[in-house]
Amino acid sequence: MAPLRICFLASEVAPFAKTGGLADVAQALPAHLAERGHDVRVFMPLYSVIDTEKHELKPVDFLQGVQVRLGSYVFAFSVFVGRAPGSEADVYFIHCPQLYHRDGVYTGEWDEHLRFALLTRGTLECCQRMGWSPDVFHCNDWHTALLPLYLETIYDWDDLFARSKTVLTIHNIAYQGVFPAEVIDNLGLAEHRHLLFQEDLKQGAVSFMKSGVLYADVVTTVSRTYAREIQTEAFGMGLEALLRERSGSVLGIVNGVDYSQWSPENDSLIPHNYGIDDVAEGKAKNKAHLLAEANLQAVSTEDVLAEDVLAEDSAPVIGIVSRLTSQKGFELTYEALPEALRYLDVRAVILGSGEGGIEDHFHWLQRTFPQKVSFYNGYNNELAHLIEAGSDIFLMPSRFEPCGLNQMYSLKYGTVPIVRQTGGLADTVELFDPATGTGTGFVFEHYDATGFAWALKTALETYSDRPTWEKLRANGMKKDFSWQRQGAEYEDLYARLVG
């Protein structure tokens, strides 16, 4: 394939700024594309939480004091450039303290629309000053979804972009960037109101995401099943009719995993590395460390061996690493998980933060079973890796899940996932069939407590059958969701667009 020029826009990119899976994708996919020889340039805001010295960011001399008018506002921005560790893709940071020096990545303040309109407009202004004509602009989520419309309006005069194609990836359709219609003037689109979604304007609103869906050449999302689901009323969040109209240009590509960061062989954040050939010993050693870190009772009546290897008949450890929101489906665990903890020799280690009701439940679980349950309320990257390595079972009972990454991490670590059959979970975890020995996890179909209880009960029963469990564990570890595989689908998409 001939090298392509790819401009990649995202509101967050790991390791510079991260609140969710978008940041991981925005780091790993451009890194893969650059490794393949493409000219990839990533654009994101320079938030005040980003340490410019630590990441060795350098100012771009000819991109200082650039002015952009957004309605009645004129913003001046400068640009810094750097690279993520191990990546050959340049990351350009739009530096505008007036908009980006806040306590967090997202704020919910009155000018949120301006913050990301400037990111989008600033990217186009940078391309002009670079004299760089992207073959593809790859936009991500609502924050950059206005770019296709900007190309057709404010920048339609510039032949630099005449052949550029646009891709919009929806990472989570629940977040659409909906603002009062009066912000149109400050988006620079006052003369182009007729190109916006008119039904929204009648209701006094404008949606960044909807504009992107209307004008992007292709709309992608992060799994095949989710691409179908968002065209239904149950999952489309009000965009289903528009997506069905564009169904020929809507496709799903499962996210990849960066195995240099997330595999037990390479993981620098776990105490004992292991692979498929020594998984039993490796997981037992990491389990011992996890339980010690979580201040939990040993998981077997037998003592930990001198080398910290637990007995093979040790009790299972259940892991959770997640945002604690209604999307993630933890309400389904409220009956079955306490019951298992009460009557069975089981441990649970939970890491996450989010909605108060879910946090309260996990705090209660820890108080009720202090020797069996540990709840870390917040985020800890090292603990997240240790949970993957030291747990036997991983819970993801999501109400909906565009892609999900932790179930793919779990498979590689030999930690068997329990998931609901939705979105990317359906595309990446196969129901285990003990009769044939095929499958990689426990999958329940309907969003109800009964389905989850069945999956948890079946998983715990299967765990007690060591040969069967070892087969199931090995099946998952053999799966390959690397960007080498998944990135090729994006390359094929770009090539078809460019022709």
N, C-alpha and C positions, 0 to 999 in steps of 0.2 A: 504494500500500500504506500502511495506517495505521502510524504509528510503533510500534515494539515496545520493550519493556524487556528487555534482554539482559544477563545476568550471565555473564561470560567468565572462566574460571579456568584458569591455566596455571602450571607450575613455572618457566618462563622466558619472558621477553618482551624482544625487542630494542628499543632498544639497551641496556637496563638490565643484562640477564644473558642470555648466549647460549652454548649448547654445540652446537646443531644447528638443523635447519630448523623445529622447533616454535617457537622464539623468533621467527623471521621471520613465521610464520603468525599467532602471537599478537599481533604488532604490526600487521600489515597488514590482517587481516580485521576486527578491531574498528575500525580507522581507516576502512575502507571503509564499514562499517555506520553509523558515526557521521556520516560525510559524507552518507549517504543519509537522515539525519534520525532514526535510531533512538537511544534512550537506552541507551548501551553503557557498562558499568562493568567494568573488568578487575581481577582480584585475583591477586596473586603475593606471594611472600615478599620481605622486605627483607634480602637477603643482605649480608654485610659487604663484598663486592666492589663493591657499588653505591655510587657517589659521590653522596650526597644533595645536596651543594652544587652540583655540576656539573649535575645534572638538575633543580635547583630544586624539590626535593620539600618539601612543606609538611605540618606535622602537622594532622590533623583533630581539632578541639577536643573533640568529643563522642565520639571513639573512642580514648580514652586509658585505659590500665590495665584493659582488658576481660579478665575472667577466664573461662577455659574449663577444665572438668574432663575429663581423659582418664584414666579409671580411677583409679588411685591418684595421678596427677599433676595438679597445678593449674598452668596456665600463664597468665601475664598478658601481653597484647600491646597495642600501640598501633598506630595507622594513620597513614601518610603518603600524600599524593596528589600526582600529577604527570601529565605527558603526554609521550608520545614526540614528537619533532620532526615537525611537519607533521600531527599527528593531533588530532582533537577529542574523542577517547575518553579519559575519566579512567582512570588506573591507580592502584589502591589497593594499598599495600604493607603487608603484615602484619609488624610489627616485634617480633620476639621473639629478643633476642640469645642466649638460652639454647639456641635451636635453629638459628638461622640465621647466627650469627657463626662461620663455618667457613672453611677455605681455599678451598673450591670450592662450586659449586651443589649437586652431589650428593656424598655422602660414603661410603656403604657402611657407616656406623657403626651401632651397635646400635639407635639411636633414629631411624633413617630413616623408619620407619612413623609415628612421632610428629610428625616435621617436616611431613609432608604431610597427616596427619590434622588438624593444627592449621590448616594453610592452608584446608582444606575447611570445618571447623567454624567457623573465624574468619570466613570469607566469609559464612556463614549468620548468624552473630551480628551482623555489620556490617549486613546487609540488614535485620535486625530493628530495629536501632537507627536506621537511616535511615528506617524505615517504608516501605521500597521493596520492591514485590512484582514480581519478574521474571516476565515471560511465559515466558522460556526461560533455563534454566541450561545453559551450554555448557561441558562438562568436557573436558579434554584429557589423554589417556594415563593411566597407572595412578595418578599422583600425586593426581588429583582424582576418581578413579572411584568413591569411596565416597559421593559426594554424593547420588545417587539413593536409596541405601539409608538414608542419614541422614534424608532427607525422609520416608521411609516409617516411620521408627522414632522417633528422638529428637525430631524436629521435626514429627511428624504432628499435634500438637495446635494448631499455629499456622495460623490461617486465612489469614495473609499469603501462605502458599505453597500454598494449596489448589488453585489453578488453574495453578501453575507446571509446565511441561514440562521434560524433561531430554534433552540430547543428549550422547553420549559419542563423541569422535573418537579413533580409534586411529591414532596417527602411526607407531608401530612395535610390532607385536605381540610382538616378541622380548623386550620389557621389560614385565613384568606385575606387579611389586610383590608378590612372594610372600614371606611371612614365616611364622615358626613360629606355630602355632595359639594359643599362650599370649598373643600380643599382643592377642587379641580383647578382653580385659578393658581394656587400655589404649587401645583404640579407642572405648571407651564402648558396646560392643555385646555385653556379657556376657549381657544379658537377651534378646538377639535371635539367639543362635547358630543357632536353627532356620531362620533366613532366609539363612544363608550356604550355600555349596556344600558339601553334606554329604560327598561323596567326598573332597574336599580335607581336611576336618576329620578324617576317618578316617585320613588319611595324615599328620596332624599339621601341616597347613599352611592358610594363608588367603591368598587372592589378591585384591588390590585390583581388578585389571583384570576378573577373572571376576565379581566382585560388580557392577561397572559394567555389564558385558554382560547380566547377569541383570535389572537393574532400570531401566536407562535406557529412556526411551520410544523413542528411536531411537539406533542405533549407526552412526556414519559412519566411513569411512576415506578416505585421501587420494588415491585414484584408483579408477576403476571396475574395472580389472583386479585390483588388490590386494583389493578387496572380494570378488571371486570367489575369488581365490587363498587367502585366509585361511580359507575354508570347506572347504579340502582338507587332508589329512594332511600334505602336503609343506610347507605354508606356515602352517598354523594354530597351530603351537607348543602343541598340547594343547587349544586352544579351538575347534577346528574343529567338533566335534559340537554344542556349545552355540550357535555362530554359525549352523550350519545349521538348528537348531531355531527360531532367530529370523530366518531369512533374509528374511522379509517386511519386517523392520525394519532390515535392514543394507544400506547403500548407499554408493557411492563418489562423492566429489566431488574432482576434481583441484585441488590447491593453485594459487593464483594467484601472480603475480610482481609485485613492486612496481617498476614501470618508472621511477619517479622515482629509484630507487637503482641499478637494474640495466638500463640501456639505453645504448648507445654515444652517443646524442645528448645525454643528460643527465648522464652519469657524470663526477663531479668528481674522481675518483681516477685517471683515465687522462690521459696527456699530450695526446692528440689525440682530440677528439670527431668522430664521423662518423655518417652514416646510410646508407640503402640506395643513395642516388645517388652517394656518394663512398666506398663501402666499400673498394674496392681500395686507394686512396691512404691512407685512414684506418687500415686494418689493417696496411699496410706500415710506416707511421710507428710505430705501436704495437709492431709486431714488432721494429723496430730498438731501441726503448727496452727491450723485454722482454729481448732478447738481451744488451744492454749491462748491464742490471740483474743478469742471471744469470751474467755473465762468460763468455758462450759465444761461440764462433767465429761470424763472420758466416755467414749461411745461403746465400750464393751466392759463386761465384768472382768476381763483379763487386763492386766497392766500393759501399758505401752512398752514395747520391747526397747532394749538399750539403744538401738539405732533409730528410735522413734517410728518404727513400723508397727502399725496396728494389726491385730489379728484379723484374718480374713472374714471372721464371723461378726465383725464389729457392726454396730447399728448404723443405719444410713443417715447421712447428713443431707438436709434439704437446703438449697441455696436460693436466694432472691437478690437480684441487683436490678433496681428499676426506679424510674420516676413513679411516685405513688399517686397516680391519678385514676379517675374513673375509667379511662381508656384501658388501663392495664388489667382490669378484671379481678382485682384482689378480693372484692366482696364475695366472690364465689368460694373463697377459701375459709370464710368465717366460721363454718360449721365443721367441715371435714378435717382441717388442719389441727384445730384444738383437740378434736376427738382422737386423732392419731397420736398427738403428743401426750394425751392423758392415758391412753391404754397401751401404747407401743413404745419400744425402746428406739426413739427417733430424736434427732436434733435438728434445729433450724437456725440458720444464720441469715439475717435480713439486712440489706444495705439500701437506703433510699430516703427520699424526702418528697413532700408534695402536699396533698390535701389533708387537712387536719383530721378528718374522720378516719382515714386509713392509717395515718400516723398513730392516732389514739389507739386503734385496734392493735397495732403491733407493739405499742408500749404495754398495753394490757396483757398481750400474749407473753411478753418478757417477764412481767411481774408475776403472772400466774405460773409460769414454768421457768423459774430463774436458772435452773441447772440444765435446761434443755434448749432455751431460746435466747439468742442474742440479737438485739436490734440496734444497728448503728444509724442514727437519724442524721442524714447528711450524705456527703459523697467523699469517698476515699479510694483513690485509684489503686493503691497497693492492695487494699482489702478486696476490691472488686476482682483483681486477678487471683488472689488467694482463695476467694469463694469459688471461682471457676475451677481451680486446681484441686481444692480440698473437699468439695461437695460431691455427692453421688447423684443427686437429682436436682434439677433446676426448674423452677416454676415460672411459666409465662401464660397465664390463663386469660389472655387479652380479649376485651370486648371487640376491638379491631386493632390491627397491627399492619401498617403499610409495608414494612419489611421486617424490622427487628434485626438486631445483630447478636444479642446475647445467646439466642438459641444456636446460632452458628458457632460462636465461641465455645459454647458448652459441648457441642458435638466433637470439636477438635480436642477438647480437654478430657474426653471420656466421661462427661457429666451428662446423664441422660435427661433430656428435656420433657416436661409435661406442658403441652400447648393446646390452645384451641385451634380448630381448623378455620383459620381466617388469614387473609392477606399473605404476607411473606412467611408466616408460620406454616401455612398450608403448603407453600412451595418448597420449603427447606427441611421439614421434619416429616418422615414417613412412619405411619402406624406400624409398630412392631407386631409381627405375626409369629408366635412361638412355634407354630406347626412347621413353618418353612424356614424360620431363622432370619427372615428378612425384615427390614425396617430399622428405624433409628430412634424412636421415642414413643411416647404415649399421647395420642391425639384424640380429643373429644370434640364432637361436632356442635352441639347446641349450647348456647350461652345460658347455662343454668348450673346450680350447685350440684345437682345429681350427676351431670356429666363430669364435673371436676372430681367429685368424690369417687366415681368409678375409676378415673384415670390414676388418682393417687393410690387407691387401694390396689389396683393392678400393678402399679410400679413397685410398691412395697412388697407385694407378694413375689414379684419377679426377682427382686433384689435377693431374696432368700434362696433362690435357685442359682448358685454361683456359676455353673457352666453356661446357663442361659444368659445370665447377666453379662458375663464376659463376652459372649457373642454379640449381644446388643451393643455393648460399649465399643467393641471393635468396629462394628458397622458404622457408627457415627464418626469415629476417628479417621476412617478412610475417606470420608466425604471431602470434596474439594470445592470450596466457595471462594477461592482466591481471586484477586483482581486480574490475574493472568487469564482466567476463564471469563469472568463477568465483564471485564473491560473490553474484551474483544467484541462484545455485542454493541457497545457504544461506538467503537471504531467502525463497525459495519454500518451503524445508523448514520454516522457522520458522512461516510463515503457515499451512501445512497443519496443523502441530502445534497451533497456537493456535486454529485454526478461525475 
